[in-house]
Amino acid sequence: MCGRTACTLAPDEVSRACSYRTRGGQRRQPRWRDGDADKYRPSYNKSPTTMSPVLLSQRHFDKDAPVDQCVLASMRWGLVPAWFKETDPSKMQYSTNNCRSENILEKKSYKYPLNKGQRCVILADGFYEWRREEKNKQPFFIYFPQTPAGSSQVKAEAQDDLPTSARSEENSETARSADGSSLDSTEGGEEAPCEWTGWKLLTMAGLFDCWTPPDGGEPLYTYSVITVNASPNLQSIHDRMPAIMDGEEEVRRWLNFGEVKSLDALKLLQSKNILTFHPVSSLVNNSRNNSPECLQPVDPSIKKEPKPTASSQRMMSWLKSSSTSKRKESDTRENEEQERKTETRQKSTGGLQQWLQGANKKPRTKE
């Protein structure tokens, strides 16, 4: 399964990080749909019902768009079917955060979007998974291995302390071609001359749908992450993993619903042994925790001393402030009670011993 992700790049960084080549060989970076960049919030700890960046074909919104043109959108995690009749999405009776690849054609919630070509790619730095242990669960952060040309984990951690805007400026400064020319997009915000050199985003296959409240209102776009059997190197953590689109060609084929039919696209949903991982702090267990510590590596063998809580501190203070006289009085009563119990036990034991001794000394009567 996949129940928690991280996506810490700013909106403009996300656009650059998922740039792609057109059929003509030009590198483009997808635009955000109008207003969607403002709906997305970078986070170290994204949970279901939050908004995530999703890549999909522009043809879902403009039938005349080029077949290979992509667009970025903010979508809510947890697919709400278009046919859902309630007025509140939270009234869904079952979870649609994940969709098992084996059941796509069997479940109405997924079969309809699939048949309509509503395929998408969910973008993230990586996702979290928990391994069951004896008394607890150990969380792991799972992601694409970062190549030397891209950012390293050290660089990512160094940038974690910077505001999002500062990280954007730093990447803009480093994103320059060999001759020193800027790599910012040209007028129109689409052309991206050179490769993205930052963190390589994880590209997870998904399905999306558009739900409109029965009583009217703004349409809500939602998605579900498709899962497959875990790859060999992840099986020790969990038996399922997101279906990963490995490389631009797989992403292109998955999104190209016009030329790649559903049954052919489903063949891309394979378990791939291409991800790496490291253990992280249990801070990520609480979705309200949203800090760089959520995804930083930890050593599970090192057990930290538990920090005293406010309640335990008050208890210690109360014990220390207790009067000596009260303690002595309590000790005296306890000692007196102990002496009485001991005397009683001695009397009881003595009587028993006397009875046994008397019984043993009693002469036998002659017959």
C-alpha atoms as a printed R data frame, in Angstrom:
    type eleno elety resid chain resno       x       y       z
1   ATOM     1    CA   MET     A     1   0.000   0.000   0.000
2   ATOM     2    CA   CYS     A     2   0.972   3.658  -0.084
3   ATOM     3    CA   GLY     A     3  -0.418   5.835   2.675
4   ATOM     4    CA   ARG     A     4   2.058   8.651   3.075
5   ATOM     5    CA   THR     A     5   4.318  10.592   0.699
6   ATOM     6    CA   ALA     A     6   6.622  13.603   0.692
7   ATOM     7    CA   CYS     A     7   6.825  16.307  -1.967
8   ATOM     8    CA   THR     A     8   8.948  19.242  -0.866
9   ATOM     9    CA   LEU     A     9   9.670  21.052  -4.140
10  ATOM    10    CA   ALA     A    10   8.127  24.440  -4.849
11  ATOM    11    CA   PRO     A    11   5.561  24.602  -7.704
12  ATOM    12    CA   ASP     A    12   8.067  25.955 -10.233
13  ATOM    13    CA   GLU     A    13  10.586  23.290  -9.212
14  ATOM    14    CA   VAL     A    14   7.997  20.556  -9.728
15  ATOM    15    CA   SER     A    15   7.413  21.873 -13.239
16  ATOM    16    CA   ARG     A    16  11.107  21.780 -14.053
17  ATOM    17    CA   ALA     A    17  11.638  18.409 -12.368
18  ATOM    18    CA   CYS     A    18   9.121  16.653 -14.627
19  ATOM    19    CA   SER     A    19  10.129  18.225 -17.930
20  ATOM    20    CA   TYR     A    20   9.823  15.962 -20.950
21  ATOM    21    CA   ARG     A    21  10.807  15.722 -24.602
22  ATOM    22    CA   THR     A    22   8.243  16.184 -27.328
23  ATOM    23    CA   ARG     A    23   8.156  14.027 -30.433
24  ATOM    24    CA   GLY     A    24  10.136  16.729 -32.155
25  ATOM    25    CA   GLY     A    25  12.915  16.358 -29.575
26  ATOM    26    CA   GLN     A    26  12.249  19.647 -27.776
27  ATOM    27    CA   ARG     A    27  12.379  19.638 -24.007
28  ATOM    28    CA   ARG     A    28   9.304  21.151 -22.394
29  ATOM    29    CA   GLN     A    29   8.232  21.736 -18.829
30  ATOM    30    CA   PRO     A    30   4.520  21.338 -18.172
31  ATOM    31    CA   ARG     A    31   2.477  24.322 -17.092
32  ATOM    32    CA   TRP     A    32   0.195  24.247 -14.057
33  ATOM    33    CA   ARG     A    33  -3.515  24.454 -14.702
34  ATOM    34    CA   ASP     A    34  -4.910  27.872 -13.864
35  ATOM    35    CA   GLY     A    35  -4.909  28.299 -10.089
36  ATOM    36    CA   ASP     A    36  -3.660  24.790  -9.327
37  ATOM    37    CA   ALA     A    37  -0.150  25.881  -8.355
38  ATOM    38    CA   ASP     A    38  -1.707  27.799  -5.447
39  ATOM    39    CA   LYS     A    39  -3.635  24.712  -4.271
40  ATOM    40    CA   TYR     A    40  -0.471  22.660  -3.899
41  ATOM    41    CA   ARG     A    41   1.543  22.930  -0.678
42  ATOM    42    CA   PRO     A    42   5.020  21.364  -0.367
43  ATOM    43    CA   SER     A    43   5.148  18.910   2.528
44  ATOM    44    CA   TYR     A    44   7.458  16.394   4.173
45  ATOM    45    CA   ASN     A    45   4.477  14.318   5.269
46  ATOM    46    CA   LYS     A    46   1.520  14.161   2.887
47  ATOM    47    CA   SER     A    47  -1.455  12.022   3.867
48  ATOM    48    CA   PRO     A    48  -4.693  11.072   2.055
49  ATOM    49    CA   THR     A    49  -7.207  13.904   1.445
50  ATOM    50    CA   THR     A    50  -4.359  16.402   0.908
51  ATOM    51    CA   MET     A    51  -3.537  17.945  -2.473
52  ATOM    52    CA   SER     A    52  -0.635  16.538  -4.493
53  ATOM    53    CA   PRO     A    53   0.959  17.434  -7.832
54  ATOM    54    CA   VAL     A    54  -0.236  15.185 -10.631
55  ATOM    55    CA   LEU     A    55   0.964  14.977 -14.238
56  ATOM    56    CA   LEU     A    56  -1.532  14.165 -16.997
57  ATOM    57    CA   SER     A    57  -2.296  14.762 -20.650
58  ATOM    58    CA   GLN     A    58  -3.470  18.252 -21.619
59  ATOM    59    CA   ARG     A    59  -6.076  16.572 -23.837
60  ATOM    60    CA   HIS     A    60  -8.229  15.881 -20.777
61  ATOM    61    CA   PHE     A    61  -8.896  19.633 -20.698
62  ATOM    62    CA   ASP     A    62  -8.314  20.603 -24.338
63  ATOM    63    CA   LYS     A    63  -9.179  18.073 -27.028
64  ATOM    64    CA   ASP     A    64  -7.189  20.056 -29.596
65  ATOM    65    CA   ALA     A    65  -3.948  19.965 -27.597
66  ATOM    66    CA   PRO     A    66  -0.961  18.077 -29.086
67  ATOM    67    CA   VAL     A    67  -1.056  14.378 -28.257
68  ATOM    68    CA   ASP     A    68   2.196  14.589 -26.286
69  ATOM    69    CA   GLN     A    69   1.467  17.764 -24.318
70  ATOM    70    CA   CYS     A    70   1.369  17.379 -20.531
71  ATOM    71    CA   VAL     A    71  -0.050  19.560 -17.771
72  ATOM    72    CA   LEU     A    72   0.328  19.736 -13.992
73  ATOM    73    CA   ALA     A    73  -2.696  19.722 -11.715
74  ATOM    74    CA   SER     A    74  -3.353  19.660  -7.968
75  ATOM    75    CA   MET     A    75  -5.561  16.720  -7.064
76  ATOM    76    CA   ARG     A    76  -6.934  15.377  -3.807
77  ATOM    77    CA   TRP     A    77  -5.593  12.000  -2.673
78  ATOM    78    CA   GLY     A    78  -8.422   9.479  -2.483
79  ATOM    79    CA   LEU     A    79 -10.475   8.937  -5.637
80  ATOM    80    CA   VAL     A    80 -14.089  10.132  -5.511
81  ATOM    81    CA   PRO     A    81 -16.002   8.514  -8.414
82  ATOM    82    CA   ALA     A    82 -17.900  10.813 -10.744
83  ATOM    83    CA   TRP     A    83 -21.071   8.818  -9.955
84  ATOM    84    CA   PHE     A    84 -20.811   9.373  -6.162
85  ATOM    85    CA   LYS     A    85 -24.177  10.814  -5.053
86  ATOM    86    CA   GLU     A    86 -23.409  12.187  -1.579
87  ATOM    87    CA   THR     A    87 -22.791  15.886  -1.051
88  ATOM    88    CA   ASP     A    88 -19.636  15.328   1.028
89  ATOM    89    CA   PRO     A    89 -16.642  13.290  -0.258
90  ATOM    90    CA   SER     A    90 -15.772  12.300   3.320
91  ATOM    91    CA   LYS     A    91 -18.912  10.138   3.361
92  ATOM    92    CA   MET     A    92 -17.231   7.557   1.139
93  ATOM    93    CA   GLN     A    93 -17.782   4.157   2.754
94  ATOM    94    CA   TYR     A    94 -14.536   2.618   1.526
95  ATOM    95    CA   SER     A    95 -10.932   3.682   0.924
96  ATOM    96    CA   THR     A    96  -9.789   4.595  -2.568
97  ATOM    97    CA   ASN     A    97  -6.338   5.875  -1.644
98  ATOM    98    CA   ASN     A    98  -4.802   2.832  -3.326
99  ATOM    99    CA   CYS     A    99  -5.965   0.700  -6.225
100 ATOM   100    CA   ARG     A   100  -4.627  -2.831  -6.631
101 ATOM   101    CA   SER     A   101  -3.519  -3.392 -10.224
102 ATOM   102    CA   GLU     A   102  -5.118  -6.841 -10.174
103 ATOM   103    CA   ASN     A   103  -8.561  -5.388  -9.404
104 ATOM   104    CA   ILE     A   104  -8.717  -2.394 -11.729
105 ATOM   105    CA   LEU     A   105 -11.044  -4.089 -14.207
106 ATOM   106    CA   GLU     A   106 -13.236  -5.524 -11.439
107 ATOM   107    CA   LYS     A   107 -13.960  -2.424  -9.356
108 ATOM   108    CA   LYS     A   108 -16.486   0.065 -10.671
109 ATOM   109    CA   SER     A   109 -14.652   2.994  -9.082
110 ATOM   110    CA   TYR     A   110 -11.521   2.244 -11.127
111 ATOM   111    CA   LYS     A   111 -12.870   0.534 -14.229
112 ATOM   112    CA   TYR     A   112 -14.816   3.592 -15.393
113 ATOM   113    CA   PRO     A   113 -11.890   6.071 -15.147
114 ATOM   114    CA   LEU     A   114  -9.583   3.537 -16.793
115 ATOM   115    CA   ASN     A   115 -11.940   3.030 -19.720
116 ATOM   116    CA   LYS     A   116 -12.149   6.806 -20.162
117 ATOM   117    CA   GLY     A   117  -8.362   7.034 -20.304
118 ATOM   118    CA   GLN     A   118  -8.103   8.958 -17.028
119 ATOM   119    CA   ARG     A   119  -4.557   7.888 -16.273
120 ATOM   120    CA   CYS     A   120  -2.140  10.124 -14.392
121 ATOM   121    CA   VAL     A   121   1.277  10.147 -12.731
122 ATOM   122    CA   ILE     A   122   1.546  11.195  -9.095
123 ATOM   123    CA   LEU     A   123   4.751  13.099  -8.329
124 ATOM   124    CA   ALA     A   124   6.628  12.868  -5.018
125 ATOM   125    CA   ASP     A   125  10.101  12.966  -3.518
126 ATOM   126    CA   GLY     A   126   9.284   9.481  -2.268
127 ATOM   127    CA   PHE     A   127   6.829   7.564  -0.095
128 ATOM   128    CA   TYR     A   128   6.831   6.133   3.425
129 ATOM   129    CA   GLU     A   129   6.198   2.528   4.362
130 ATOM   130    CA   TRP     A   130   6.171   0.752   7.713
131 ATOM   131    CA   ARG     A   131   7.744  -2.606   8.553
132 ATOM   132    CA   ARG     A   132   6.064  -4.605  11.288
133 ATOM   133    CA   GLU     A   133   8.363  -5.529  14.146
134 ATOM   134    CA   GLU     A   134   7.801  -7.232  17.492
135 ATOM   135    CA   LYS     A   135   6.270  -4.355  19.430
136 ATOM   136    CA   ASN     A   136   6.085  -1.502  16.934
137 ATOM   137    CA   LYS     A   137   6.525  -0.480  13.303
138 ATOM   138    CA   GLN     A   138   9.678   0.958  11.769
139 ATOM   139    CA   PRO     A   139   9.010   3.606   9.069
140 ATOM   140    CA   PHE     A   140  11.147   3.832   5.916
141 ATOM   141    CA   PHE     A   141  11.443   6.501   3.234
142 ATOM   142    CA   ILE     A   142  11.521   4.977  -0.283
143 ATOM   143    CA   TYR     A   143  12.633   6.861  -3.396
144 ATOM   144    CA   PHE     A   144  14.543   6.796  -6.690
145 ATOM   145    CA   PRO     A   145  18.325   6.473  -6.286
146 ATOM   146    CA   GLN     A   146  19.772   9.912  -6.915
147 ATOM   147    CA   THR     A   147  22.407  10.003  -9.663
148 ATOM   148    CA   PRO     A   148  25.590  12.099  -9.354
149 ATOM   149    CA   ALA     A   149  24.166  14.507 -11.918
150 ATOM   150    CA   GLY     A   150  21.145  15.063  -9.727
151 ATOM   151    CA   SER     A   151  20.969  16.217  -6.146
152 ATOM   152    CA   SER     A   152  22.314  13.986  -3.423
153 ATOM   153    CA   GLN     A   153  20.631  13.275  -0.116
154 ATOM   154    CA   VAL     A   154  23.185  15.517   1.556
155 ATOM   155    CA   LYS     A   155  22.287  18.425  -0.726
156 ATOM   156    CA   ALA     A   156  18.587  17.824  -0.128
157 ATOM   157    CA   GLU     A   157  19.089  17.870   3.626
158 ATOM   158    CA   ALA     A   158  21.189  21.011   3.402
159 ATOM   159    CA   GLN     A   159  18.364  22.731   1.554
160 ATOM   160    CA   ASP     A   160  15.739  21.528   4.031
161 ATOM   161    CA   ASP     A   161  16.577  24.381   6.390
162 ATOM   162    CA   LEU     A   162  15.966  26.962   3.672
163 ATOM   163    CA   PRO     A   163  12.539  28.451   2.947
164 ATOM   164    CA   THR     A   164  10.906  27.116  -0.191
165 ATOM   165    CA   SER     A   165  11.499  30.393  -2.014
166 ATOM   166    CA   ALA     A   166  15.192  30.274  -1.111
167 ATOM   167    CA   ARG     A   167  15.512  26.725  -2.380
168 ATOM   168    CA   SER     A   168  13.842  27.805  -5.604
169 ATOM   169    CA   GLU     A   169  16.355  30.626  -6.025
170 ATOM   170    CA   GLU     A   170  19.264  28.295  -5.299
171 ATOM   171    CA   ASN     A   171  18.109  25.791  -7.905
172 ATOM   172    CA   SER     A   172  17.558  28.620 -10.369
173 ATOM   173    CA   GLU     A   173  21.133  29.776  -9.824
174 ATOM   174    CA   THR     A   174  22.582  26.294 -10.333
175 ATOM   175    CA   ALA     A   175  20.333  25.445 -13.254
176 ATOM   176    CA   ARG     A   176  22.475  26.963 -15.990
177 ATOM   177    CA   SER     A   177  23.908  25.552 -19.154
178 ATOM   178    CA   ALA     A   178  27.608  25.017 -19.807
179 ATOM   179    CA   ASP     A   179  27.947  28.423 -21.485
180 ATOM   180    CA   GLY     A   180  26.346  30.156 -18.489
181 ATOM   181    CA   SER     A   181  23.008  30.926 -20.122
182 ATOM   182    CA   SER     A   182  19.926  30.719 -17.940
183 ATOM   183    CA   LEU     A   183  17.774  27.580 -18.063
184 ATOM   184    CA   ASP     A   184  14.581  29.389 -17.118
185 ATOM   185    CA   SER     A   185  11.701  28.722 -19.476
186 ATOM   186    CA   THR     A   186  11.116  31.086 -22.361
187 ATOM   187    CA   GLU     A   187   8.034  33.193 -22.909
188 ATOM   188    CA   GLY     A   188   5.002  30.968 -22.521
189 ATOM   189    CA   GLY     A   189   6.569  29.027 -19.660
190 ATOM   190    CA   GLU     A   190   7.003  25.764 -21.575
191 ATOM   191    CA   GLU     A   191  10.409  25.467 -23.184
192 ATOM   192    CA   ALA     A   192  13.115  23.984 -20.933
193 ATOM   193    CA   PRO     A   193  16.444  23.810 -22.824
194 ATOM   194    CA   CYS     A   194  18.367  21.651 -20.344
195 ATOM   195    CA   GLU     A   195  17.883  18.761 -17.947
196 ATOM   196    CA   TRP     A   196  16.672  19.242 -14.391
197 ATOM   197    CA   THR     A   197  19.596  18.736 -11.982
198 ATOM   198    CA   GLY     A   198  17.680  18.660  -8.715
199 ATOM   199    CA   TRP     A   199  16.019  15.851  -6.806
200 ATOM   200    CA   LYS     A   200  14.657  13.138  -9.099
201 ATOM   201    CA   LEU     A   201  10.957  12.887  -8.425
202 ATOM   202    CA   LEU     A   202   9.258   9.552  -7.968
203 ATOM   203    CA   THR     A   203   6.669   8.908 -10.712
204 ATOM   204    CA   MET     A   204   3.792   6.705  -9.518
205 ATOM   205    CA   ALA     A   205   1.022   5.459 -11.793
206 ATOM   206    CA   GLY     A   206  -2.497   6.465 -10.865
207 ATOM   207    CA   LEU     A   207  -6.088   6.917 -11.981
208 ATOM   208    CA   PHE     A   208  -8.097  10.099 -11.516
209 ATOM   209    CA   ASP     A   209 -11.711  11.143 -11.693
210 ATOM   210    CA   CYS     A   210 -13.691  14.368 -11.577
211 ATOM   211    CA   TRP     A   211 -16.564  14.613  -9.113
212 ATOM   212    CA   THR     A   212 -19.090  17.459  -9.058
213 ATOM   213    CA   PRO     A   213 -21.291  17.971  -5.971
214 ATOM   214    CA   PRO     A   214 -24.906  16.970  -6.725
215 ATOM   215    CA   ASP     A   215 -26.151  20.382  -5.634
216 ATOM   216    CA   GLY     A   216 -23.589  22.153  -7.821
217 ATOM   217    CA   GLY     A   217 -20.238  23.634  -7.052
218 ATOM   218    CA   GLU     A   218 -16.628  23.466  -8.143
219 ATOM   219    CA   PRO     A   219 -15.529  20.119  -9.652
220 ATOM   220    CA   LEU     A   220 -13.141  18.128  -7.475
221 ATOM   221    CA   TYR     A   221 -10.296  16.193  -9.103
222 ATOM   222    CA   THR     A   222  -9.105  13.195  -7.106
223 ATOM   223    CA   TYR     A   223  -6.746  10.291  -7.669
224 ATOM   224    CA   SER     A   224  -5.792   6.814  -6.495
225 ATOM   225    CA   VAL     A   225  -2.262   5.357  -6.434
226 ATOM   226    CA   ILE     A   226  -2.031   2.014  -8.269
227 ATOM   227    CA   THR     A   227  -0.131  -0.676  -6.355
228 ATOM   228    CA   VAL     A   228   1.594  -3.916  -7.374
229 ATOM   229    CA   ASN     A   229   3.439  -6.694  -5.561
230 ATOM   230    CA   ALA     A   230   6.552  -5.403  -3.817
231 ATOM   231    CA   SER     A   231   9.910  -5.773  -5.542
232 ATOM   232    CA   PRO     A   232  12.427  -8.213  -3.992
233 ATOM   233    CA   ASN     A   233  14.354  -5.484  -2.186
234 ATOM   234    CA   LEU     A   234  11.184  -4.048  -0.588
235 ATOM   235    CA   GLN     A   235   9.457  -7.280   0.413
236 ATOM   236    CA   SER     A   236  11.051  -7.203   3.847
237 ATOM   237    CA   ILE     A   237   9.262  -3.904   4.490
238 ATOM   238    CA   HIS     A   238   5.839  -4.505   2.913
239 ATOM   239    CA   ASP     A   239   4.247  -6.845   0.385
240 ATOM   240    CA   ARG     A   240   2.894  -4.007  -1.818
241 ATOM   241    CA   MET     A   241   4.392  -0.936  -3.505
242 ATOM   242    CA   PRO     A   242   3.212   1.801  -5.892
243 ATOM   243    CA   ALA     A   243   3.428   1.003  -9.604
244 ATOM   244    CA   ILE     A   244   6.438   3.021 -10.746
245 ATOM   245    CA   MET     A   245   6.777   4.561 -14.193
246 ATOM   246    CA   ASP     A   246  10.504   4.255 -14.853
247 ATOM   247    CA   GLY     A   247  11.740   6.887 -17.288
248 ATOM   248    CA   GLU     A   248  10.166   9.362 -19.691
249 ATOM   249    CA   GLU     A   249   9.067   6.725 -22.197
250 ATOM   250    CA   GLU     A   250   6.970   4.827 -19.647
251 ATOM   251    CA   VAL     A   251   5.487   8.077 -18.362
252 ATOM   252    CA   ARG     A   252   4.641   9.128 -21.934
253 ATOM   253    CA   ARG     A   253   2.953   5.809 -22.736
254 ATOM   254    CA   TRP     A   254   0.964   5.769 -19.504
255 ATOM   255    CA   LEU     A   255  -0.351   9.290 -20.086
256 ATOM   256    CA   ASN     A   256  -1.004   8.899 -23.821
257 ATOM   257    CA   PHE     A   257  -4.551   7.544 -23.527
258 ATOM   258    CA   GLY     A   258  -5.336   8.421 -27.155
259 ATOM   259    CA   GLU     A   259  -2.765   6.107 -28.738
260 ATOM   260    CA   VAL     A   260  -2.032   3.630 -25.927
261 ATOM   261    CA   LYS     A   261  -5.188   1.721 -25.102
262 ATOM   262    CA   SER     A   262  -6.032   0.641 -21.566
263 ATOM   263    CA   LEU     A   263  -5.058  -3.022 -21.880
264 ATOM   264    CA   ASP     A   264  -1.672  -2.090 -23.314
265 ATOM   265    CA   ALA     A   265  -1.138   0.548 -20.638
266 ATOM   266    CA   LEU     A   266  -1.852  -2.022 -17.907
267 ATOM   267    CA   LYS     A   267   1.205  -3.979 -19.049
268 ATOM   268    CA   LEU     A   268   3.341  -1.122 -17.713
269 ATOM   269    CA   LEU     A   269   2.169  -1.876 -14.168
270 ATOM   270    CA   GLN     A   270   5.017  -4.129 -13.129
271 ATOM   271    CA   SER     A   271   6.970  -4.660  -9.939
272 ATOM   272    CA   LYS     A   272  10.319  -2.932 -10.527
273 ATOM   273    CA   ASN     A   273  13.407  -3.480  -8.392
274 ATOM   274    CA   ILE     A   274  14.668   0.074  -8.887
275 ATOM   275    CA   LEU     A   275  14.006   1.935  -5.626
276 ATOM   276    CA   THR     A   276  16.192   2.547  -2.615
277 ATOM   277    CA   PHE     A   277  15.249   3.344   0.988
278 ATOM   278    CA   HIS     A   278  16.422   4.242   4.483
279 ATOM   279    CA   PRO     A   279  14.852   4.088   7.964
280 ATOM   280    CA   VAL     A   280  13.375   7.297   9.335
281 ATOM   281    CA   SER     A   281  12.079   8.596  12.647
282 ATOM   282    CA   SER     A   282   8.689   7.617  14.045
283 ATOM   283    CA   LEU     A   283   7.832  11.329  13.821
284 ATOM   284    CA   VAL     A   284   6.315  10.541  10.437
285 ATOM   285    CA   ASN     A   285   3.727   8.317  12.138
286 ATOM   286    CA   ASN     A   286   1.761  11.451  12.991
287 ATOM   287    CA   SER     A   287   0.604  13.230   9.845
288 ATOM   288    CA   ARG     A   288   0.630  16.551  11.724
289 ATOM   289    CA   ASN     A   289   4.420  16.389  11.910
290 ATOM   290    CA   ASN     A   290   5.778  18.221   8.883
291 ATOM   291    CA   SER     A   291   9.504  18.887   9.150
292 ATOM   292    CA   PRO     A   292  12.790  17.753   7.533
293 ATOM   293    CA   GLU     A   293  13.248  15.252  10.374
294 ATOM   294    CA   CYS     A   294  10.444  13.155   8.869
295 ATOM   295    CA   LEU     A   295  12.617  11.927   5.998
296 ATOM   296    CA   GLN     A   296  16.134  12.157   7.446
297 ATOM   297    CA   PRO     A   297  17.931   8.813   7.940
298 ATOM   298    CA   VAL     A   298  18.095   7.379  11.466
299 ATOM   299    CA   ASP     A   299  19.759   4.360  13.081
300 ATOM   300    CA   PRO     A   300  16.934   2.132  14.449
301 ATOM   301    CA   SER     A   301  19.399   0.340  16.752
302 ATOM   302    CA   ILE     A   302  19.938   3.529  18.781
303 ATOM   303    CA   LYS     A   303  17.191   3.865  21.352
304 ATOM   304    CA   LYS     A   304  16.683   7.377  22.614
305 ATOM   305    CA   GLU     A   305  15.989   8.104  26.277
306 ATOM   306    CA   PRO     A   306  12.304   8.990  26.657
307 ATOM   307    CA   LYS     A   307  11.794  12.659  27.316
308 ATOM   308    CA   PRO     A   308   9.850  13.481  30.517
309 ATOM   309    CA   THR     A   309   6.343  14.694  29.851
310 ATOM   310    CA   ALA     A   310   4.743  17.635  31.651
311 ATOM   311    CA   SER     A   311   2.697  15.181  33.695
312 ATOM   312    CA   SER     A   312   5.719  13.142  34.790
313 ATOM   313    CA   GLN     A   313   7.608  16.328  35.669
314 ATOM   314    CA   ARG     A   314   4.749  17.436  37.928
315 ATOM   315    CA   MET     A   315   4.732  14.039  39.607
316 ATOM   316    CA   MET     A   316   8.476  14.217  40.326
317 ATOM   317    CA   SER     A   317   8.066  17.726  41.716
318 ATOM   318    CA   TRP     A   318   5.267  16.547  44.012
319 ATOM   319    CA   LEU     A   319   7.332  13.657  45.312
320 ATOM   320    CA   LYS     A   320  10.305  15.902  46.034
321 ATOM   321    CA   SER     A   321   8.143  18.451  47.855
322 ATOM   322    CA   SER     A   322   6.492  15.877  50.162
323 ATOM   323    CA   SER     A   323   7.349  16.603  53.820
324 ATOM   324    CA   THR     A   324   9.824  14.385  55.667
325 ATOM   325    CA   SER     A   325   7.496  14.144  58.654
326 ATOM   326    CA   LYS     A   326   4.695  12.711  56.579
327 ATOM   327    CA   ARG     A   327   7.057  10.173  55.110
328 ATOM   328    CA   LYS     A   328   8.333   9.212  58.618
329 ATOM   329    CA   GLU     A   329   4.774   8.962  59.905
330 ATOM   330    CA   SER     A   330   3.875   6.748  56.999
331 ATOM   331    CA   ASP     A   331   6.994   4.653  57.552
332 ATOM   332    CA   THR     A   332   6.161   4.287  61.295
333 ATOM   333    CA   ARG     A   333   2.622   3.118  60.597
334 ATOM   334    CA   GLU     A   334   3.939   0.706  58.012
335 ATOM   335    CA   ASN     A   335   6.527  -0.699  60.479
336 ATOM   336    CA   GLU     A   336   3.938  -1.123  63.258
337 ATOM   337    CA   GLU     A   337   1.602  -2.901  60.866
338 ATOM   338    CA   GLN     A   338   4.431  -5.168  59.738
339 ATOM   339    CA   GLU     A   339   5.286  -6.038  63.383
340 ATOM   340    CA   ARG     A   340   1.672  -6.972  64.146
341 ATOM   341    CA   LYS     A   341   1.521  -9.188  61.077
342 ATOM   342    CA   THR     A   342   4.801 -10.853  62.047
343 ATOM   343    CA   GLU     A   343   3.585 -11.488  65.626
344 ATOM   344    CA   THR     A   344   0.358 -12.951  64.322
345 ATOM   345    CA   ARG     A   345   2.227 -15.231  61.928
346 ATOM   346    CA   GLN     A   346   4.545 -16.356  64.759
347 ATOM   347    CA   LYS     A   347   1.612 -17.185  67.030
348 ATOM   348    CA   SER     A   348  -0.120 -19.063  64.259
349 ATOM   349    CA   THR     A   349   3.032 -20.928  63.350
350 ATOM   350    CA   GLY     A   350   3.783 -21.720  67.009
351 ATOM   351    CA   GLY     A   351   0.307 -23.197  67.556
352 ATOM   352    CA   LEU     A   352   0.641 -25.356  64.492
353 ATOM   353    CA   GLN     A   353   4.041 -26.625  65.587
354 ATOM   354    CA   GLN     A   354   2.728 -27.416  69.115
355 ATOM   355    CA   TRP     A   355  -0.200 -29.330  67.684
356 ATOM   356    CA   LEU     A   356   2.062 -31.366  65.442
357 ATOM   357    CA   GLN     A   357   4.488 -32.076  68.303
358 ATOM   358    CA   GLY     A   358   1.664 -33.066  70.637
359 ATOM   359    CA   ALA     A   359   0.201 -35.391  68.071
360 ATOM   360    CA   ASN     A   360   3.531 -37.058  67.580
361 ATOM   361    CA   LYS     A   361   4.079 -37.603  71.349
362 ATOM   362    CA   LYS     A   362   0.598 -39.031  71.990
363 ATOM   363    CA   PRO     A   363   1.018 -42.698  73.067
364 ATOM   364    CA   ARG     A   364  -0.735 -45.453  71.160
365 ATOM   365    CA   THR     A   365  -3.538 -47.212  73.013
366 ATOM   366    CA   LYS     A   366  -3.396 -50.894  73.384
367 ATOM   367    CA   GLU     A   367  -6.017 -52.992  71.686
